[in-house]
Amino acid sequence: MKKGQMEVVGLLVIVIFLLVIGLIVLRFSIKPDSTTAADSRSSLESTRLLQALVLTTIQDKSFEDHVVACSQTASVCNDFRLQLESIFSVILKKGELYSFYIVYEDQNILQIEQCPVGVISSYSFVASGGFYETKLRLCTSFS
C-alpha cells in the first residue's frame, strides 16, 4: 500500500472508533433514570407519613384509641375511615393514590384500597392486649 492509502485507512479507523465511543455515550445518556432512587424516596415518604399519622390526635382521641375502637365496633370504624380519607386528601399530593390497612390479629379490620402496586410501610403496636399493624402504600403511577 502506498503512503496515502495508509493515511486514509488510519483516518477511517479513527472515525469508526470515535463513532463507537459516541454511540456508547449516547446510549448511557438516553438511558432512563434508575427507579431505585425514586423507590427510596417514596419509601421514606410513606414511612414518615405513617409515623405522623400514628402520632395524630383525631377528635381528642389518639390514633391508637381509634384503631382499638374500630376493632370493636363497625360504626366507629366507618367514621374512622371517613376521617382517614379526609386526612389523606390533605397530606398527599393531588392525585396521588394510596392504600391503607389496619390489621388486628391477622385480620383486616379497615381497608382503603385505591391501587395494588407501590411502596409499603408498616407500623405495629400493642394495645388493649391485642397486636395491631397499620400499613400505608403509596402507589406508583405508570403514566
N, CA, C and O atoms as CSV, one atom per row, in Angstrom:
chain,resi,resn,atom,element,x,y,z
A,1,MET,N,N,0.832,-1.175,0.000
A,1,MET,CA,C,0.000,0.000,0.000
A,1,MET,C,C,0.878,1.241,0.000
A,1,MET,O,O,1.978,1.282,0.551
A,2,LYS,N,N,0.330,2.220,-0.640
A,2,LYS,CA,C,1.051,3.478,-0.710
A,2,LYS,C,C,0.794,4.283,0.557
A,2,LYS,O,O,-0.135,3.995,1.311
A,3,LYS,N,N,1.618,5.284,0.781
A,3,LYS,CA,C,1.552,6.103,1.971
A,3,LYS,C,C,0.201,6.813,2.077
A,3,LYS,O,O,-0.332,6.910,3.182
A,4,GLY,N,N,-0.360,7.299,1.018
A,4,GLY,CA,C,-1.653,7.996,1.009
A,4,GLY,C,C,-2.787,7.064,1.396
A,4,GLY,O,O,-3.707,7.455,2.114
A,5,GLN,N,N,-2.715,5.807,0.909
A,5,GLN,CA,C,-3.752,4.836,1.257
A,5,GLN,C,C,-3.681,4.476,2.742
A,5,GLN,O,O,-4.720,4.281,3.373
A,6,MET,N,N,-2.497,4.385,3.300
A,6,MET,CA,C,-2.324,4.078,4.720
A,6,MET,C,C,-2.917,5.203,5.584
A,6,MET,O,O,-3.542,4.941,6.612
A,7,GLU,N,N,-2.716,6.437,5.161
A,7,GLU,CA,C,-3.266,7.563,5.921
A,7,GLU,C,C,-4.795,7.553,5.886
A,7,GLU,O,O,-5.427,7.859,6.897
A,8,VAL,N,N,-5.393,7.213,4.767
A,8,VAL,CA,C,-6.853,7.149,4.648
A,8,VAL,C,C,-7.401,6.017,5.518
A,8,VAL,O,O,-8.408,6.200,6.201
A,9,VAL,N,N,-6.755,4.861,5.502
A,9,VAL,CA,C,-7.187,3.739,6.339
A,9,VAL,C,C,-7.064,4.126,7.812
A,9,VAL,O,O,-7.967,3.833,8.596
A,10,GLY,N,N,-5.976,4.770,8.202
A,10,GLY,CA,C,-5.789,5.220,9.587
A,10,GLY,C,C,-6.866,6.210,10.004
A,10,GLY,O,O,-7.401,6.132,11.110
A,11,LEU,N,N,-7.179,7.141,9.110
A,11,LEU,CA,C,-8.230,8.126,9.384
A,11,LEU,C,C,-9.586,7.442,9.513
A,11,LEU,O,O,-10.384,7.807,10.376
A,12,LEU,N,N,-9.850,6.457,8.667
A,12,LEU,CA,C,-11.108,5.706,8.717
A,12,LEU,C,C,-11.227,4.945,10.037
A,12,LEU,O,O,-12.311,4.900,10.618
A,13,VAL,N,N,-10.147,4.354,10.518
A,13,VAL,CA,C,-10.156,3.637,11.799
A,13,VAL,C,C,-10.456,4.617,12.936
A,13,VAL,O,O,-11.235,4.298,13.835
A,14,ILE,N,N,-9.856,5.786,12.905
A,14,ILE,CA,C,-10.092,6.795,13.944
A,14,ILE,C,C,-11.552,7.246,13.921
A,14,ILE,O,O,-12.160,7.387,14.982
A,15,VAL,N,N,-12.125,7.475,12.752
A,15,VAL,CA,C,-13.520,7.905,12.631
A,15,VAL,C,C,-14.469,6.824,13.162
A,15,VAL,O,O,-15.417,7.132,13.883
A,16,ILE,N,N,-14.216,5.570,12.810
A,16,ILE,CA,C,-15.058,4.467,13.298
A,16,ILE,C,C,-14.949,4.361,14.814
A,16,ILE,O,O,-15.954,4.149,15.492
A,17,PHE,N,N,-13.739,4.504,15.354
A,17,PHE,CA,C,-13.530,4.451,16.796
A,17,PHE,C,C,-14.305,5.574,17.496
A,17,PHE,O,O,-14.938,5.337,18.524
A,18,LEU,N,N,-14.261,6.784,16.951
A,18,LEU,CA,C,-14.997,7.903,17.531
A,18,LEU,C,C,-16.509,7.695,17.454
A,18,LEU,O,O,-17.233,8.073,18.375
A,19,LEU,N,N,-16.989,7.097,16.365
A,19,LEU,CA,C,-18.421,6.808,16.233
A,19,LEU,C,C,-18.878,5.799,17.284
A,19,LEU,O,O,-19.943,5.962,17.881
A,20,VAL,N,N,-18.090,4.772,17.509
A,20,VAL,CA,C,-18.429,3.761,18.513
A,20,VAL,C,C,-18.480,4.398,19.901
A,20,VAL,O,O,-19.416,4.149,20.660
A,21,ILE,N,N,-17.497,5.204,20.234
A,21,ILE,CA,C,-17.488,5.886,21.532
A,21,ILE,C,C,-18.700,6.817,21.645
A,21,ILE,O,O,-19.341,6.872,22.694
A,22,GLY,N,N,-19.010,7.537,20.586
A,22,GLY,CA,C,-20.181,8.422,20.579
A,22,GLY,C,C,-21.483,7.663,20.796
A,22,GLY,O,O,-22.358,8.136,21.523
A,23,LEU,N,N,-21.625,6.492,20.177
A,23,LEU,CA,C,-22.840,5.685,20.363
A,23,LEU,C,C,-22.956,5.179,21.800
A,23,LEU,O,O,-24.050,5.147,22.363
A,24,ILE,N,N,-21.834,4.788,22.388
A,24,ILE,CA,C,-21.857,4.323,23.779
A,24,ILE,C,C,-22.269,5.464,24.713
A,24,ILE,O,O,-23.107,5.272,25.594
A,25,VAL,N,N,-21.690,6.632,24.525
A,25,VAL,CA,C,-22.046,7.794,25.347
A,25,VAL,C,C,-23.514,8.149,25.150
A,25,VAL,O,O,-24.211,8.450,26.120
A,26,LEU,N,N,-23.985,8.118,23.931
A,26,LEU,CA,C,-25.384,8.433,23.636
A,26,LEU,C,C,-26.324,7.434,24.291
A,26,LEU,O,O,-27.374,7.815,24.808
A,27,ARG,N,N,-25.957,6.174,24.273
A,27,ARG,CA,C,-26.807,5.146,24.874
A,27,ARG,C,C,-26.968,5.371,26.373
A,27,ARG,O,O,-28.077,5.266,26.896
A,28,PHE,N,N,-25.870,5.680,27.074
A,28,PHE,CA,C,-25.941,5.891,28.513
A,28,PHE,C,C,-26.607,7.212,28.875
A,28,PHE,O,O,-27.189,7.326,29.954
A,29,SER,N,N,-26.535,8.199,28.012
A,29,SER,CA,C,-27.187,9.474,28.315
A,29,SER,C,C,-28.693,9.408,28.076
A,29,SER,O,O,-29.437,10.179,28.683
A,30,ILE,N,N,-29.159,8.520,27.217
A,30,ILE,CA,C,-30.589,8.369,26.932
A,30,ILE,C,C,-31.243,7.385,27.900
A,30,ILE,O,O,-32.463,7.416,28.067
A,31,LYS,N,N,-30.473,6.523,28.534
A,31,LYS,CA,C,-30.999,5.515,29.447
A,31,LYS,C,C,-31.842,6.182,30.532
A,31,LYS,O,O,-31.397,7.165,31.124
A,32,PRO,N,N,-33.065,5.671,30.813
A,32,PRO,CA,C,-33.904,6.293,31.835
A,32,PRO,C,C,-33.272,6.196,33.224
A,32,PRO,O,O,-32.486,5.292,33.508
A,33,ASP,N,N,-33.638,7.149,34.078
A,33,ASP,CA,C,-33.114,7.160,35.441
A,33,ASP,C,C,-33.502,5.897,36.182
A,33,ASP,O,O,-34.541,5.294,35.913
A,34,SER,N,N,-32.681,5.520,37.087
A,34,SER,CA,C,-32.941,4.342,37.913
A,34,SER,C,C,-34.137,4.604,38.811
A,34,SER,O,O,-34.281,5.697,39.359
A,35,THR,N,N,-34.999,3.598,38.962
A,35,THR,CA,C,-36.158,3.756,39.834
A,35,THR,C,C,-35.789,3.510,41.288
A,35,THR,O,O,-36.624,3.691,42.175
A,36,THR,N,N,-34.559,3.103,41.546
A,36,THR,CA,C,-34.145,2.841,42.919
A,36,THR,C,C,-34.220,4.102,43.762
A,36,THR,O,O,-34.712,4.062,44.890
A,37,ALA,N,N,-33.741,5.215,43.238
A,37,ALA,CA,C,-33.788,6.466,43.988
A,37,ALA,C,C,-35.234,6.897,44.216
A,37,ALA,O,O,-35.581,7.360,45.303
A,38,ALA,N,N,-36.067,6.748,43.210
A,38,ALA,CA,C,-37.481,7.120,43.349
A,38,ALA,C,C,-38.177,6.211,44.356
A,38,ALA,O,O,-38.991,6.685,45.149
A,39,ASP,N,N,-37.872,4.918,44.339
A,39,ASP,CA,C,-38.462,3.989,45.306
A,39,ASP,C,C,-38.003,4.312,46.721
A,39,ASP,O,O,-38.798,4.247,47.658
A,40,SER,N,N,-36.740,4.657,46.885
A,40,SER,CA,C,-36.222,5.009,48.211
A,40,SER,C,C,-36.910,6.260,48.733
A,40,SER,O,O,-37.283,6.333,49.903
A,41,ARG,N,N,-37.075,7.239,47.862
A,41,ARG,CA,C,-37.747,8.475,48.239
A,41,ARG,C,C,-39.197,8.195,48.627
A,41,ARG,O,O,-39.697,8.728,49.617
A,42,SER,N,N,-39.858,7.366,47.848
A,42,SER,CA,C,-41.245,7.000,48.114
A,42,SER,C,C,-41.368,6.212,49.408
A,42,SER,O,O,-42.319,6.410,50.165
A,43,SER,N,N,-40.422,5.326,49.670
A,43,SER,CA,C,-40.428,4.542,50.898
A,43,SER,C,C,-40.262,5.445,52.116
A,43,SER,O,O,-40.962,5.285,53.116
A,44,LEU,N,N,-39.351,6.373,52.029
A,44,LEU,CA,C,-39.127,7.309,53.122
A,44,LEU,C,C,-40.362,8.172,53.353
A,44,LEU,O,O,-40.757,8.402,54.496
A,45,GLU,N,N,-40.963,8.644,52.282
A,45,GLU,CA,C,-42.171,9.457,52.392
A,45,GLU,C,C,-43.307,8.653,53.027
A,45,GLU,O,O,-44.010,9.155,53.904
A,46,SER,N,N,-43.484,7.429,52.593
A,46,SER,CA,C,-44.524,6.563,53.136
A,46,SER,C,C,-44.320,6.310,54.623
A,46,SER,O,O,-45.271,6.370,55.402
A,47,THR,N,N,-43.094,6.030,55.014
A,47,THR,CA,C,-42.780,5.775,56.419
A,47,THR,C,C,-43.049,6.998,57.278
A,47,THR,O,O,-43.638,6.890,58.353
A,48,ARG,N,N,-42.623,8.147,56.812
A,48,ARG,CA,C,-42.833,9.383,57.585
A,48,ARG,C,C,-44.306,9.746,57.681
A,48,ARG,O,O,-44.767,10.186,58.734
A,49,LEU,N,N,-45.049,9.569,56.594
A,49,LEU,CA,C,-46.486,9.855,56.649
A,49,LEU,C,C,-47.196,8.947,57.637
A,49,LEU,O,O,-48.058,9.397,58.391
A,50,LEU,N,N,-46.836,7.674,57.635
A,50,LEU,CA,C,-47.467,6.728,58.556
A,50,LEU,C,C,-47.101,7.062,60.004
A,50,LEU,O,O,-47.958,7.004,60.886
A,51,GLN,N,N,-45.845,7.408,60.253
A,51,GLN,CA,C,-45.436,7.781,61.601
A,51,GLN,C,C,-46.172,9.028,62.078
A,51,GLN,O,O,-46.601,9.093,63.231
A,52,ALA,N,N,-46.319,10.004,61.210
A,52,ALA,CA,C,-47.044,11.227,61.575
A,52,ALA,C,C,-48.511,10.917,61.849
A,52,ALA,O,O,-49.101,11.462,62.781
A,53,LEU,N,N,-49.092,10.050,61.043
A,53,LEU,CA,C,-50.492,9.689,61.222
A,53,LEU,C,C,-50.711,8.989,62.562
A,53,LEU,O,O,-51.695,9.259,63.251
A,54,VAL,N,N,-49.810,8.101,62.927
A,54,VAL,CA,C,-49.939,7.353,64.178
A,54,VAL,C,C,-49.826,8.286,65.389
A,54,VAL,O,O,-50.419,8.020,66.435
A,55,LEU,N,N,-49.076,9.361,65.250
A,55,LEU,CA,C,-48.919,10.312,66.354
A,55,LEU,C,C,-50.022,11.373,66.389
A,55,LEU,O,O,-50.011,12.247,67.255
A,56,THR,N,N,-50.967,11.302,65.461
A,56,THR,CA,C,-52.024,12.295,65.341
A,56,THR,C,C,-53.137,12.047,66.352
A,56,THR,O,O,-53.453,10.906,66.689
A,57,THR,N,N,-53.720,13.140,66.824
A,57,THR,CA,C,-54.908,13.078,67.664
A,57,THR,C,C,-56.095,13.476,66.799
A,57,THR,O,O,-56.091,14.543,66.183
A,58,ILE,N,N,-57.099,12.629,66.753
A,58,ILE,CA,C,-58.282,12.881,65.933
A,58,ILE,C,C,-59.482,12.977,66.877
A,58,ILE,O,O,-59.817,12.018,67.573
A,59,GLN,N,N,-60.113,14.127,66.889
A,59,GLN,CA,C,-61.267,14.382,67.753
A,59,GLN,C,C,-60.973,14.008,69.205
A,59,GLN,O,O,-61.728,13.268,69.834
A,60,ASP,N,N,-59.874,14.528,69.719
A,60,ASP,CA,C,-59.446,14.353,71.107
A,60,ASP,C,C,-59.159,12.905,71.503
A,60,ASP,O,O,-59.141,12.585,72.692
A,61,LYS,N,N,-58.938,12.040,70.539
A,61,LYS,CA,C,-58.548,10.659,70.823
A,61,LYS,C,C,-57.298,10.343,70.017
A,61,LYS,O,O,-57.137,10.811,68.890
A,62,SER,N,N,-56.429,9.555,70.598
A,62,SER,CA,C,-55.215,9.175,69.877
A,62,SER,C,C,-55.566,8.227,68.730
A,62,SER,O,O,-56.628,7.604,68.717
A,63,PHE,N,N,-54.662,8.139,67.788
A,63,PHE,CA,C,-54.844,7.235,66.656
A,63,PHE,C,C,-55.032,5.805,67.149
A,63,PHE,O,O,-55.902,5.084,66.660
A,64,GLU,N,N,-54.217,5.399,68.115
A,64,GLU,CA,C,-54.299,4.036,68.641
A,64,GLU,C,C,-55.656,3.769,69.292
A,64,GLU,O,O,-56.196,2.670,69.161
A,65,ASP,N,N,-56.214,4.767,69.997
A,65,ASP,CA,C,-57.550,4.597,70.593
A,65,ASP,C,C,-58.606,4.384,69.510
A,65,ASP,O,O,-59.506,3.557,69.661
A,66,HIS,N,N,-58.486,5.137,68.418
A,66,HIS,CA,C,-59.420,4.961,67.296
A,66,HIS,C,C,-59.304,3.558,66.698
A,66,HIS,O,O,-60.308,2.931,66.361
A,67,VAL,N,N,-58.075,3.078,66.572
A,67,VAL,CA,C,-57.861,1.747,65.992
A,67,VAL,C,C,-58.473,0.666,66.884
A,67,VAL,O,O,-59.117,-0.259,66.390
A,68,VAL,N,N,-58.272,0.783,68.185
A,68,VAL,CA,C,-58.835,-0.193,69.119
A,68,VAL,C,C,-60.362,-0.158,69.046
A,68,VAL,O,O,-61.006,-1.206,69.006
A,69,ALA,N,N,-60.941,1.041,69.027
A,69,ALA,CA,C,-62.399,1.169,68.939
A,69,ALA,C,C,-62.910,0.606,67.613
A,69,ALA,O,O,-63.985,0.010,67.554
A,70,CYS,N,N,-62.139,0.800,66.568
A,70,CYS,CA,C,-62.520,0.287,65.248
A,70,CYS,C,C,-62.550,-1.235,65.243
A,70,CYS,O,O,-63.381,-1.842,64.568
A,71,SER,N,N,-61.657,-1.840,65.985
A,71,SER,CA,C,-61.632,-3.306,66.025
A,71,SER,C,C,-62.813,-3.876,66.800
A,71,SER,O,O,-63.109,-5.067,66.696
A,72,GLN,N,N,-63.490,-3.032,67.578
A,72,GLN,CA,C,-64.591,-3.495,68.409
A,72,GLN,C,C,-65.968,-3.158,67.847
A,72,GLN,O,O,-66.922,-3.902,68.075
A,73,THR,N,N,-66.091,-2.036,67.106
A,73,THR,CA,C,-67.397,-1.572,66.627
A,73,THR,C,C,-67.306,-1.144,65.169
A,73,THR,O,O,-66.459,-0.328,64.805
A,74,ALA,N,N,-68.182,-1.698,64.338
A,74,ALA,CA,C,-68.155,-1.398,62.900
A,74,ALA,C,C,-68.521,0.055,62.609
A,74,ALA,O,O,-67.925,0.659,61.717
A,75,SER,N,N,-69.476,0.632,63.328
A,75,SER,CA,C,-69.888,2.014,63.049
A,75,SER,C,C,-68.758,2.995,63.363
A,75,SER,O,O,-68.581,3.987,62.656
A,76,VAL,N,N,-67.999,2.720,64.419
A,76,VAL,CA,C,-66.836,3.549,64.742
A,76,VAL,C,C,-65.811,3.433,63.625
A,76,VAL,O,O,-65.156,4.413,63.268
A,77,CYS,N,N,-65.679,2.250,63.086
A,77,CYS,CA,C,-64.718,2.005,62.013
A,77,CYS,C,C,-65.092,2.805,60.757
A,77,CYS,O,O,-64.212,3.340,60.082
A,78,ASN,N,N,-66.370,2.888,60.445
A,78,ASN,CA,C,-66.808,3.662,59.273
A,78,ASN,C,C,-66.511,5.145,59.449
A,78,ASN,O,O,-66.058,5.799,58.510
A,79,ASP,N,N,-66.763,5.690,60.658
A,79,ASP,CA,C,-66.445,7.091,60.922
A,79,ASP,C,C,-64.943,7.328,60.840
A,79,ASP,O,O,-64.492,8.338,60.301
A,80,PHE,N,N,-64.175,6.387,61.379
A,80,PHE,CA,C,-62.720,6.485,61.355
A,80,PHE,C,C,-62.202,6.463,59.914
A,80,PHE,O,O,-61.270,7.192,59.575
A,81,ARG,N,N,-62.801,5.637,59.083
A,81,ARG,CA,C,-62.421,5.567,57.661
A,81,ARG,C,C,-62.620,6.929,56.995
A,81,ARG,O,O,-61.748,7.393,56.261
A,82,LEU,N,N,-63.753,7.565,57.246
A,82,LEU,CA,C,-64.026,8.880,56.651
A,82,LEU,C,C,-63.015,9.920,57.127
A,82,LEU,O,O,-62.564,10.756,56.344
A,83,GLN,N,N,-62.664,9.867,58.398
A,83,GLN,CA,C,-61.671,10.797,58.929
A,83,GLN,C,C,-60.304,10.555,58.294
A,83,GLN,O,O,-59.595,11.504,57.960
A,84,LEU,N,N,-59.938,9.291,58.128
A,84,LEU,CA,C,-58.647,8.972,57.495
A,84,LEU,C,C,-58.618,9.432,56.037
A,84,LEU,O,O,-57.621,9.993,55.583
A,85,GLU,N,N,-59.695,9.200,55.314
A,85,GLU,CA,C,-59.743,9.636,53.920
A,85,GLU,C,C,-59.607,11.150,53.822
A,85,GLU,O,O,-58.968,11.663,52.904
A,86,SER,N,N,-60.201,11.855,54.758
A,86,SER,CA,C,-60.078,13.312,54.787
A,86,SER,C,C,-58.632,13.726,55.064
A,86,SER,O,O,-58.115,14.648,54.434
A,87,ILE,N,N,-57.993,13.053,55.992
A,87,ILE,CA,C,-56.592,13.355,56.316
A,87,ILE,C,C,-55.694,13.078,55.118
A,87,ILE,O,O,-54.833,13.892,54.784
A,88,PHE,N,N,-55.891,11.936,54.472
A,88,PHE,CA,C,-55.051,11.600,53.319
A,88,PHE,C,C,-55.252,12.578,52.164
A,88,PHE,O,O,-54.312,12.864,51.423
A,89,SER,N,N,-56.465,13.087,52.009
A,89,SER,CA,C,-56.702,14.047,50.922
A,89,SER,C,C,-55.925,15.338,51.150
A,89,SER,O,O,-55.622,16.057,50.198
A,90,VAL,N,N,-55.602,15.634,52.410
A,90,VAL,CA,C,-54.848,16.841,52.726
A,90,VAL,C,C,-53.341,16.601,52.664
A,90,VAL,O,O,-52.605,17.435,52.137
A,91,ILE,N,N,-52.876,15.474,53.195
A,91,ILE,CA,C,-51.426,15.285,53.323
A,91,ILE,C,C,-50.755,14.725,52.077
A,91,ILE,O,O,-49.546,14.882,51.906
A,92,LEU,N,N,-51.514,14.079,51.208
A,92,LEU,CA,C,-50.904,13.529,49.998
A,92,LEU,C,C,-50.965,14.538,48.859
A,92,LEU,O,O,-51.788,15.454,48.863
A,93,LYS,N,N,-50.090,14.356,47.896
A,93,LYS,CA,C,-50.096,15.208,46.710
A,93,LYS,C,C,-51.386,14.997,45.945
A,93,LYS,O,O,-51.976,13.918,45.980
A,94,LYS,N,N,-51.813,16.034,45.258
A,94,LYS,CA,C,-53.055,15.951,44.495
A,94,LYS,C,C,-52.963,14.834,43.462
A,94,LYS,O,O,-52.023,14.786,42.668
A,95,GLY,N,N,-53.942,13.941,43.478
A,95,GLY,CA,C,-53.987,12.834,42.533
A,95,GLY,C,C,-53.158,11.624,42.925
A,95,GLY,O,O,-53.173,10.618,42.217
A,96,GLU,N,N,-52.431,11.697,44.044
A,96,GLU,CA,C,-51.613,10.552,44.465
A,96,GLU,C,C,-52.509,9.483,45.075
A,96,GLU,O,O,-53.335,9.768,45.942
A,97,LEU,N,N,-52.337,8.266,44.617
A,97,LEU,CA,C,-53.143,7.148,45.107
A,97,LEU,C,C,-52.432,6.450,46.256
A,97,LEU,O,O,-51.205,6.474,46.357
A,98,TYR,N,N,-53.218,5.834,47.109
A,98,TYR,CA,C,-52.667,5.154,48.270
A,98,TYR,C,C,-53.570,3.978,48.634
A,98,TYR,O,O,-54.708,3.875,48.177
A,99,SER,N,N,-53.040,3.119,49.451
A,99,SER,CA,C,-53.827,2.059,50.080
A,99,SER,C,C,-53.449,2.063,51.549
A,99,SER,O,O,-52.284,2.247,51.904
A,100,PHE,N,N,-54.443,1.858,52.398
A,100,PHE,CA,C,-54.212,1.891,53.843
A,100,PHE,C,C,-54.945,0.718,54.471
A,100,PHE,O,O,-56.098,0.438,54.145
A,101,TYR,N,N,-54.261,0.043,55.369
A,101,TYR,CA,C,-54.838,-1.136,56.017
A,101,TYR,C,C,-54.586,-1.077,57.516
A,101,TYR,O,O,-53.545,-0.594,57.962
A,102,ILE,N,N,-55.535,-1.565,58.276
A,102,ILE,CA,C,-55.330,-1.809,59.695
A,102,ILE,C,C,-55.629,-3.283,59.923
A,102,ILE,O,O,-56.705,-3.776,59.586
A,103,VAL,N,N,-54.657,-3.971,60.502
A,103,VAL,CA,C,-54.761,-5.413,60.721
A,103,VAL,C,C,-54.751,-5.661,62.226
A,103,VAL,O,O,-53.905,-5.135,62.950
A,104,TYR,N,N,-55.703,-6.470,62.684
A,104,TYR,CA,C,-55.774,-6.861,64.086
A,104,TYR,C,C,-55.802,-8.375,64.157
A,104,TYR,O,O,-56.707,-9.014,63.619
A,105,GLU,N,N,-54.811,-8.947,64.822
A,105,GLU,CA,C,-54.715,-10.398,64.963
A,105,GLU,C,C,-54.862,-11.100,63.605
A,105,GLU,O,O,-55.632,-12.052,63.479
A,106,ASP,N,N,-54.129,-10.634,62.602
A,106,ASP,CA,C,-54.079,-11.207,61.253
A,106,ASP,C,C,-55.373,-11.073,60.455
A,106,ASP,O,O,-55.570,-11.806,59.486
A,107,GLN,N,N,-56.257,-10.157,60.839
A,107,GLN,CA,C,-57.484,-9.906,60.078
A,107,GLN,C,C,-57.574,-8.418,59.768
A,107,GLN,O,O,-57.347,-7.581,60.641
A,108,ASN,N,N,-57.908,-8.090,58.513
A,108,ASN,CA,C,-58.105,-6.695,58.139
A,108,ASN,C,C,-59.369,-6.173,58.814
A,108,ASN,O,O,-60.455,-6.723,58.633
A,109,ILE,N,N,-59.214,-5.108,59.592
A,109,ILE,CA,C,-60.411,-4.504,60.187
A,109,ILE,C,C,-60.773,-3.207,59.482
A,109,ILE,O,O,-61.907,-2.741,59.585
A,110,LEU,N,N,-59.825,-2.623,58.770
A,110,LEU,CA,C,-60.110,-1.441,57.963
A,110,LEU,C,C,-59.217,-1.501,56.732
A,110,LEU,O,O,-58.020,-1.773,56.827
A,111,GLN,N,N,-59.809,-1.246,55.595
A,111,GLN,CA,C,-59.051,-1.336,54.348
A,111,GLN,C,C,-59.537,-0.245,53.406
A,111,GLN,O,O,-60.716,-0.189,53.059
A,112,ILE,N,N,-58.625,0.612,53.002
A,112,ILE,CA,C,-58.886,1.611,51.970
A,112,ILE,C,C,-57.918,1.284,50.850
A,112,ILE,O,O,-56.718,1.524,50.975
A,113,GLU,N,N,-58.426,0.742,49.766
A,113,GLU,CA,C,-57.536,0.291,48.698
A,113,GLU,C,C,-57.847,1.038,47.417
A,113,GLU,O,O,-58.940,0.927,46.862
A,114,GLN,N,N,-56.871,1.798,46.961
A,114,GLN,CA,C,-57.011,2.538,45.711
A,114,GLN,C,C,-56.123,1.968,44.615
A,114,GLN,O,O,-56.353,2.228,43.433
A,115,CYS,N,N,-55.113,1.196,44.993
A,115,CYS,CA,C,-54.211,0.625,43.993
A,115,CYS,C,C,-53.428,-0.539,44.596
A,115,CYS,O,O,-53.233,-0.595,45.810
A,116,PRO,N,N,-52.984,-1.461,43.758
A,116,PRO,CA,C,-52.315,-2.661,44.267
A,116,PRO,C,C,-50.785,-2.613,44.281
A,116,PRO,O,O,-50.159,-3.468,44.908
A,117,VAL,N,N,-50.171,-1.643,43.614
A,117,VAL,CA,C,-48.715,-1.653,43.456
A,117,VAL,C,C,-48.126,-0.376,44.022
A,117,VAL,O,O,-48.624,0.719,43.759
A,118,GLY,N,N,-47.066,-0.519,44.796
A,118,GLY,CA,C,-46.397,0.656,45.327
A,118,GLY,C,C,-45.506,0.298,46.492
A,118,GLY,O,O,-45.327,-0.872,46.828
A,119,VAL,N,N,-44.953,1.324,47.096
A,119,VAL,CA,C,-44.050,1.156,48.231
A,119,VAL,C,C,-44.897,1.137,49.491
A,119,VAL,O,O,-45.743,2.009,49.692
A,120,ILE,N,N,-44.670,0.136,50.344
A,120,ILE,CA,C,-45.498,-0.029,51.538
A,120,ILE,C,C,-44.652,0.137,52.795
A,120,ILE,O,O,-43.507,-0.310,52.858
A,121,SER,N,N,-45.243,0.789,53.792
A,121,SER,CA,C,-44.626,0.942,55.103
A,121,SER,C,C,-45.604,0.424,56.137
A,121,SER,O,O,-46.816,0.460,55.926
A,122,SER,N,N,-45.084,-0.057,57.251
A,122,SER,CA,C,-45.980,-0.558,58.284
A,122,SER,C,C,-45.531,-0.072,59.654
A,122,SER,O,O,-44.361,0.244,59.874
A,123,TYR,N,N,-46.492,-0.023,60.565
A,123,TYR,CA,C,-46.251,0.359,61.946
A,123,TYR,C,C,-47.073,-0.580,62.814
A,123,TYR,O,O,-48.275,-0.736,62.603
A,124,SER,N,N,-46.431,-1.197,63.778
A,124,SER,CA,C,-47.106,-2.155,64.654
A,124,SER,C,C,-47.117,-1.633,66.081
A,124,SER,O,O,-46.205,-0.925,66.507
A,125,PHE,N,N,-48.168,-1.995,66.814
A,125,PHE,CA,C,-48.245,-1.632,68.221
A,125,PHE,C,C,-49.157,-2.616,68.949
A,125,PHE,O,O,-49.963,-3.317,68.338
A,126,VAL,N,N,-49.006,-2.646,70.266
A,126,VAL,CA,C,-49.840,-3.490,71.110
A,126,VAL,C,C,-50.707,-2.565,71.954
A,126,VAL,O,O,-50.205,-1.652,72.610
A,127,ALA,N,N,-52.005,-2.808,71.928
A,127,ALA,CA,C,-52.943,-2.017,72.727
A,127,ALA,C,C,-54.102,-2.905,73.146
A,127,ALA,O,O,-54.555,-3.753,72.377
A,128,SER,N,N,-54.574,-2.710,74.352
A,128,SER,CA,C,-55.705,-3.478,74.902
A,128,SER,C,C,-55.492,-4.982,74.744
A,128,SER,O,O,-56.435,-5.724,74.468
A,129,GLY,N,N,-54.276,-5.416,74.917
A,129,GLY,CA,C,-53.973,-6.834,74.859
A,129,GLY,C,C,-53.964,-7.435,73.468
A,129,GLY,O,O,-53.903,-8.657,73.336
A,130,GLY,N,N,-54.023,-6.621,72.427
A,130,GLY,CA,C,-54.016,-7.136,71.058
A,130,GLY,C,C,-52.880,-6.551,70.242
A,130,GLY,O,O,-52.344,-5.495,70.576
A,131,PHE,N,N,-52.519,-7.236,69.180
A,131,PHE,CA,C,-51.449,-6.807,68.285
A,131,PHE,C,C,-52.078,-6.158,67.051
A,131,PHE,O,O,-52.861,-6.790,66.341
A,132,TYR,N,N,-51.734,-4.902,66.804
A,132,TYR,CA,C,-52.272,-4.145,65.676
A,132,TYR,C,C,-51.141,-3.778,64.732
A,132,TYR,O,O,-50.011,-3.531,65.154
A,133,GLU,N,N,-51.465,-3.746,63.457
A,133,GLU,CA,C,-50.499,-3.320,62.448
A,133,GLU,C,C,-51.205,-2.407,61.462
A,133,GLU,O,O,-52.286,-2.723,60.967
A,134,THR,N,N,-50.579,-1.269,61.184
A,134,THR,CA,C,-51.091,-0.360,60.165
A,134,THR,C,C,-50.131,-0.390,58.993
A,134,THR,O,O,-48.916,-0.470,59.175
A,135,LYS,N,N,-50.678,-0.325,57.794
A,135,LYS,CA,C,-49.862,-0.343,56.577
A,135,LYS,C,C,-50.317,0.776,55.661
A,135,LYS,O,O,-51.514,0.994,55.471
A,136,LEU,N,N,-49.356,1.478,55.097
A,136,LEU,CA,C,-49.636,2.538,54.137
A,136,LEU,C,C,-48.835,2.257,52.880
A,136,LEU,O,O,-47.617,2.085,52.927
A,137,ARG,N,N,-49.531,2.213,51.761
A,137,ARG,CA,C,-48.881,2.008,50.464
A,137,ARG,C,C,-49.085,3.262,49.632
A,137,ARG,O,O,-50.218,3.665,49.369
A,138,LEU,N,N,-47.988,3.873,49.221
A,138,LEU,CA,C,-48.041,4.972,48.259
A,138,LEU,C,C,-47.820,4.348,46.900
A,138,LEU,O,O,-46.828,3.654,46.677
A,139,CYS,N,N,-48.735,4.594,46.006
A,139,CYS,CA,C,-48.762,3.843,44.756
A,139,CYS,C,C,-47.944,4.513,43.670
A,139,CYS,O,O,-47.843,5.737,43.584
A,140,THR,N,N,-47.369,3.659,42.852
A,140,THR,CA,C,-46.601,4.141,41.712
A,140,THR,C,C,-47.545,4.322,40.541
A,140,THR,O,O,-48.461,3.526,40.334
A,141,SER,N,N,-47.312,5.370,39.786
A,141,SER,CA,C,-48.153,5.603,38.609
A,141,SER,C,C,-47.386,5.155,37.376
A,141,SER,O,O,-46.168,5.316,37.289
A,142,PHE,N,N,-48.106,4.603,36.446
A,142,PHE,CA,C,-47.486,4.096,35.213
A,142,PHE,C,C,-47.709,5.037,34.050
A,142,PHE,O,O,-47.418,4.683,32.908
A,143,SER,N,N,-48.223,6.238,34.316
A,143,SER,CA,C,-48.491,7.185,33.226
A,143,SER,C,C,-47.284,8.015,32.920
A,143,SER,O,O,-47.329,8.865,32.030
